Amino acid sequence: MSGSRAVLVLTSHARFGDSDRPTGFWYEELAAPYHALTDAGIEVILASPAGGQPPVDPASLAPAAATDAVDRFRADPDALARLAATVPLAGLDGGAFDSVFLVGGHGTMWDFPANPPLADLLTSVLSRGGTVGAVCHGAAALVDLHVGGRPVVNGRQLTAFSDSEEELVAATGLVPFSLEQRLRSLGANYRAGRPFAPHVLRDGQLVTGQNPASSTRVAELVIETARPVRTAPTRP
């Protein structure tokens, strides 16, 4: 896939609603796809709603969550520099990308839905036959997305962080809505695997993973599925 271009989108939201509990992006869900894509020769841009350094969920840096991919990313000065200077979504031209990867983390539940620049980016890529990958709560970007007048998830097989997993991390009462139930209500053929076990589904140009453990496989399928669809110069 050398010559292809992808944008990884991260949240800019740092708290569970009005609580003091911190959140942000989940590091494994950034690090694993970042390395998979760059190792495959794909040019990667990091973006977020607000631009600049996005907040990281501190729980994703705990020993049990900090995988080899996370350690590799945090030891890479270039990767860290990119993370510190994510491009604001409003400054992106969707025509400059062949694929989009929606990085998860609970913060996305607040700033991915009803986000016009993000919706424009996704619509631009999907309408040209580009690929969208979403892992865990990254799928929150899909709940308000319409293509051709209908929800983009309607009739599609997909997955995302499950209600069972929300309960297990004590977040059910903190998130603004149930991602699983919202996707189902929009007509998605939502399927969940075992909590915190890898579970990935591909439906056409849409690739979704249930949880952090699914991150690498989602990226692999994005690489397999993506094809050149850019219509704009290769710049953010």
C-alpha positions as CSV (number, residue, x, y, z in Angstrom):
1,M,0.0,0.0,0.0
2,S,3.0,2.3,-0.5
3,G,1.7,5.7,-1.7
4,S,-1.6,5.4,0.2
5,R,-2.6,8.1,2.7
6,A,-4.6,7.7,5.9
7,V,-5.7,10.0,8.7
8,L,-6.0,8.7,12.3
9,V,-8.6,10.7,14.3
10,L,-8.3,11.0,18.1
11,T,-10.6,12.7,20.6
12,S,-10.0,16.0,22.2
13,H,-12.3,15.3,25.2
14,A,-10.6,14.8,28.5
15,R,-13.3,14.0,31.1
16,F,-16.3,11.7,31.7
17,G,-18.9,14.4,31.3
18,D,-18.9,16.7,34.4
19,S,-17.1,14.2,36.6
20,D,-13.5,14.3,37.8
21,R,-12.7,11.0,36.1
22,P,-10.2,11.5,33.3
23,T,-10.5,10.0,29.9
24,G,-9.3,10.7,26.4
25,F,-7.9,8.4,23.7
26,W,-6.9,4.8,24.4
27,Y,-3.2,4.4,23.6
28,E,-3.2,0.9,22.2
29,E,-5.9,2.0,19.7
30,L,-3.5,4.6,18.4
31,A,-0.2,2.9,18.7
32,A,-1.2,-0.5,17.1
33,P,-2.7,1.0,13.9
34,Y,-0.1,3.7,13.6
35,H,2.7,1.1,13.4
36,A,0.7,-1.2,11.2
37,L,-0.1,1.5,8.7
38,T,3.4,3.2,8.7
39,D,5.1,-0.2,8.5
40,A,3.0,-0.9,5.4
41,G,4.3,2.2,3.8
42,I,1.2,4.3,4.3
43,E,1.6,8.0,5.0
44,V,-0.2,8.8,8.3
45,I,-1.6,12.1,9.5
46,L,-2.9,12.5,13.1
47,A,-5.9,14.7,13.6
48,S,-8.3,15.7,16.4
49,P,-11.3,18.0,16.8
50,A,-9.3,20.7,18.6
51,G,-5.9,20.0,17.2
52,G,-2.7,19.9,19.2
53,Q,-1.9,17.3,21.9
54,P,-5.0,15.1,22.6
55,P,-5.7,13.8,26.1
56,V,-4.8,10.2,26.8
57,D,-6.8,8.1,29.1
58,P,-4.3,7.3,32.0
59,A,-5.8,3.8,32.4
60,S,-4.4,3.0,28.9
61,L,-0.9,3.4,30.3
62,A,-1.3,1.0,33.2
63,P,1.0,-2.0,33.0
64,A,-1.8,-4.3,32.0
65,A,-2.8,-2.0,29.1
66,A,0.5,-0.8,27.9
67,T,1.3,-3.3,25.1
68,D,4.5,-3.5,23.1
69,A,2.9,-1.3,20.5
70,V,2.4,1.4,23.1
71,D,6.0,1.1,24.3
72,R,7.2,1.4,20.8
73,F,5.1,4.5,20.1
74,R,6.2,6.2,23.3
75,A,9.9,5.5,22.4
76,D,9.5,7.1,18.9
77,P,10.3,10.8,18.9
78,D,8.7,11.3,15.5
79,A,5.5,9.6,16.6
80,L,5.4,11.7,19.8
81,A,6.0,14.9,17.9
82,R,3.1,14.1,15.6
83,L,0.8,13.3,18.5
84,A,1.7,16.6,20.2
85,A,0.7,18.5,17.0
86,T,-2.4,16.8,15.7
87,V,-4.1,18.6,12.8
88,P,-7.5,20.2,13.6
89,L,-10.2,18.4,11.8
90,A,-11.6,21.6,10.4
91,G,-8.3,22.1,8.6
92,L,-8.4,18.8,6.7
93,D,-9.4,18.2,3.1
94,G,-11.1,14.8,2.9
95,G,-10.1,14.5,-0.7
96,A,-6.5,14.1,0.4
97,F,-7.0,10.7,2.0
98,D,-7.7,7.2,1.0
99,S,-8.7,5.9,4.4
100,V,-9.7,7.1,7.9
101,F,-9.0,5.3,11.2
102,L,-11.2,6.3,14.1
103,V,-9.2,5.8,17.3
104,G,-11.2,4.9,20.4
105,G,-11.3,5.9,24.0
106,H,-14.3,7.1,26.0
107,G,-13.6,10.8,25.1
108,T,-15.0,10.1,21.6
109,M,-18.4,9.7,23.0
110,W,-18.6,13.4,23.5
111,D,-16.8,14.9,20.5
112,F,-17.1,12.4,17.7
113,P,-21.0,12.5,17.3
114,A,-22.5,15.6,15.7
115,N,-19.1,16.8,14.6
116,P,-19.5,18.4,11.2
117,P,-15.8,18.5,10.2
118,L,-15.5,14.8,11.1
119,A,-18.7,13.9,9.3
120,D,-17.5,15.8,6.2
121,L,-14.2,13.9,6.3
122,L,-15.9,10.5,6.6
123,T,-18.5,11.3,4.0
124,S,-15.8,12.4,1.5
125,V,-13.8,9.2,1.9
126,L,-16.7,6.8,1.9
127,S,-18.4,8.5,-1.1
128,R,-15.2,7.9,-3.2
129,G,-14.9,4.2,-2.2
130,G,-12.4,4.8,0.5
131,T,-12.0,2.8,3.7
132,V,-13.1,3.7,7.2
133,G,-11.8,1.7,10.2
134,A,-13.1,2.2,13.7
135,V,-12.1,0.5,16.9
136,C,-13.9,0.5,20.3
137,H,-15.6,3.9,20.9
138,G,-14.2,5.3,17.7
139,A,-17.5,4.0,16.2
140,A,-19.2,6.9,18.0
141,A,-18.4,9.0,14.9
142,L,-20.8,6.8,12.9
143,V,-24.0,7.4,14.9
144,D,-24.9,10.7,13.3
145,L,-23.4,10.0,9.9
146,H,-25.7,9.8,6.9
147,V,-24.8,9.0,3.3
148,G,-27.5,9.2,0.6
149,G,-30.1,10.3,3.2
150,R,-29.8,7.2,5.4
151,P,-27.6,6.2,8.4
152,V,-24.3,4.9,7.2
153,V,-24.5,2.0,9.7
154,N,-28.0,0.9,8.6
155,G,-28.0,-2.7,7.4
156,R,-24.2,-3.0,8.0
157,Q,-22.5,-5.7,10.1
158,L,-20.3,-4.0,12.6
159,T,-19.1,-4.0,16.2
160,A,-18.0,-1.5,18.9
161,F,-17.5,-1.4,22.6
162,S,-20.3,-3.5,24.1
163,D,-22.7,-2.7,26.9
164,S,-21.2,-5.6,28.8
165,E,-17.7,-4.1,28.6
166,E,-19.1,-0.7,29.7
167,E,-20.4,-2.3,32.8
168,L,-17.1,-4.1,33.5
169,V,-15.2,-0.8,33.4
170,A,-17.8,1.0,35.5
171,A,-18.7,3.5,32.8
172,T,-22.3,2.7,32.0
173,G,-23.6,5.6,34.1
174,L,-20.9,8.0,32.9
175,V,-21.2,7.9,29.1
176,P,-23.8,10.0,27.4
177,F,-25.4,7.1,25.6
178,S,-25.0,3.3,25.0
179,L,-22.9,3.0,21.8
180,E,-24.2,-0.6,21.3
181,Q,-27.9,0.4,21.6
182,R,-27.5,3.5,19.5
183,L,-26.0,1.6,16.7
184,R,-28.7,-1.1,16.9
185,S,-31.4,1.6,16.9
186,L,-30.0,3.0,13.6
187,G,-30.4,-0.4,12.0
188,A,-26.9,-1.7,12.3
189,N,-26.4,-5.5,12.5
190,Y,-24.4,-5.1,15.7
191,R,-22.4,-8.2,16.8
192,A,-20.4,-8.5,20.0
193,G,-17.7,-11.0,20.9
194,R,-16.4,-11.9,24.3
195,P,-15.6,-9.0,26.5
196,F,-12.1,-7.6,25.8
197,A,-11.2,-10.4,23.3
198,P,-10.3,-9.5,19.7
199,H,-13.5,-9.2,17.6
200,V,-13.4,-7.5,14.2
201,L,-16.0,-7.3,11.4
202,R,-15.6,-6.0,7.8
203,D,-18.6,-4.9,5.8
204,G,-17.5,-3.5,2.4
205,Q,-15.3,-0.5,3.1
206,L,-16.2,-0.3,6.8
207,V,-14.0,-2.2,9.3
208,T,-14.8,-2.2,13.0
209,G,-13.3,-3.6,16.1
210,Q,-14.9,-4.1,19.5
211,N,-12.2,-3.2,21.9
212,P,-8.4,-2.4,22.3
213,A,-7.4,-6.0,21.6
214,S,-9.0,-5.6,18.2
215,S,-6.8,-2.7,17.1
216,T,-4.1,-4.5,15.2
217,R,-6.6,-6.6,13.2
218,V,-8.7,-3.6,12.3
219,A,-5.6,-1.9,10.9
220,E,-4.6,-5.0,9.0
221,L,-8.0,-5.2,7.3
222,V,-7.9,-1.4,6.6
223,I,-4.6,-2.0,4.8
224,E,-6.1,-5.0,2.8
225,T,-9.2,-3.0,1.9
226,A,-7.9,0.5,1.2
227,R,-7.3,1.6,-2.3
228,P,-6.2,5.0,-3.8
229,V,-9.2,7.3,-4.0
230,R,-7.6,10.7,-3.3
231,T,-8.7,13.6,-5.4
232,A,-6.8,16.4,-3.7
233,P,-3.1,17.1,-3.2
234,T,-1.3,15.1,-0.5
235,R,-1.3,17.7,2.2
236,P,-3.5,18.0,5.3
